[in-house]
Every structure is written in C-alpha cells, then in structure tokens.
Amino acid sequence: MKGTARLKLWLAVAAVFALGCATGALLDSAYRLRAGAARNESRGRRDPERIFEKMRQDLSLDERQSAEVRKILDETRNEYRTLRSEARPRFDAIRQSARTRIRALLTPEQQQRFDARVAEMDARREAEEKENSRQ
C-alpha cells in the first residue's frame, strides 16, 4: 500500500511538472507570436506609401499639394539612401574592428561559434537593407 501511495505521489508530481512545461511552452509561443506581429507592424509604419496616404488624409491635401508632398518625400528618401551609402563604409570598418578584437580573445571553439553568430547577424542585416531599399 505504501509503495502504491508513493507511486501515485510521484506520478502527480510528474504530471504537475509536465503541465508546467507545457504551459511555459505555450506562453513562450504566444509571446513570440505577439512580438513578431508587433515587429511586422512597426515595419509597416515605415512604408512610404502608407505614410504618404496617412498624411494626405490627415491634412486633407488637394491634388497639387499631394503631388508636391509626394515629390518631397521621394527626394528626402533618396537623400537618406545617399547618406546611408556614404556612411556605410565607416560603420562597416568600426564593426569589423570590434569583431577582430573580440575574436582575438576567444578560443578556437568560441571563434567558430562567434563566426556563425556573426554570419547570422550579417544575413539578417542584409535582408533588412534589401527590404529598406525597396521602400
């Protein structure tokens, strides 16, 4: 009888633990899903056409004003692109210098993991830059 009670107790503890793990996994998934949606929404706010349309509606722009505002926004976006392309080499040099200095501190195994992480970050940055260049 004592053995059966002990087994039931352990089964109950295991069930509570399993339910806790499942709850944690579900909450983590819900959080990640919500965070991803918020990130996508914030990217949508940078959509030039959406910005223009909101401005046009909020300010009740007429056709002439709309054409001029669109032209100004397009010119400004191109100026930002030019500035980013001019500054990019300096940012890249600083980033590379930091990576070189960090890499010098690491063991060969850590260097491999660091290099993999850097490659992931670079791929993500390139994808974001491509997305931004289309806007």
N, C-alpha and C positions, 0 to 999 in steps of 0.2 A: 504494500500500500504506500509506504513512504517513497519508494522508487517511482511509482506512478505519479505521485504528487509533485515530486521533484522534476520529473519529465514534463509535466504539464506547465510547471512554472517556467522551465527553460524554453518551452515552446511559446509561451505567452511573451516572454522577453524577446525572443527571436522575431515573433510577429510584430511586436511594437517597434523593434529596430527596423524591420523591413518596411513597415508603414512610414516610419520617419524618413527612410532613404527615398521611398517613392514620392513622398510629399516634397522633400527637398528637391528632387529632380524635376518635378512638375513646376514648382515655384521658380526654379532656375530657368527652365524653358520659357515660362511665361514672361519672366523678366527680360530675357534675351530677345524674345519676340517683340516685346514692347519697346525695348531700347533700339532695335533695328528699325522699327516703324518710325520712331522719333528721329533717328538719323536720316532716314529717307525723306521724311517730311522737311527737315531742315535743309536738305539738298534742294528740295523743290522750291524753297523760298528764294534760292539764288537763280532760279530760272528767269532769264532776261525777259522772255515774252510775258511771263506771269507778273513780273514786277511792272512792266510797262502797262499791261491791261489794268492792274490794280490802280496805278497812278492815273491812268486815263479815266477810269470810272470815278475814283475818289475826287478828282479835280474837275470832272465834267469837261474834259478838253474837247474843243471843236476839232475839225479835220486838220486845219492848218497847224494848230498847236500840237496835235498828235504827231503829225509828220515831223515837226521840228524837235519835239521831245525824243521821238524815236531816233532821229539823227544824232542828237546829243548823246543819248545813251549808247548808241553804237560806237560813236567816236571815243567816248570815255572807256568803253570796254576794250577797244583796240589799244588805247594808250596804256591801260593796265597790263595788257598782254605784252606790249613792248617793254614796259618796265620790268615785268617778271622775267622776260627772256634776257634782259641786260643784267639783272641781279642774280640770275640762276647760277652762273659760274662761281660767284663768290660764296653763295650758300653751299654749293657742292664742295668747294675747297675746304670750307670750315667743317662740313660733315665728314669728309674723307680724313681730315687731320684728326678729328676726335676718334674716328673708328681705328685709325692706325695706332693711336696712343692707347686705346682700350685693349686692342688686340695684343699689344706688347706685354700687357700684364697677365694674359691668360695662358693656361696650359694648352698644349695641342688639342686635347679633347674639348676644352672650353672654346677654343678658337673655331673648331668645326661647328659647334652649336651656335656660336656668335655669328659666323658667316651665314649659316642657314637663316637665322633670325633677320639678319641684315638683308638677305635676298628677298625674304617675305615683305619686309618693310618697303624695299625699293619697288617691288612689283605692285604693291598697294598704292604707293605714291604715283607711279607711272599711270596706273588705271585712273586715279583721281585727276591727274593732269590731263589725260585724254578726255575725260568727262568734262572738265572745266574748259578745255579748248573748244569743245563743240558748242558751248554756250555763248 
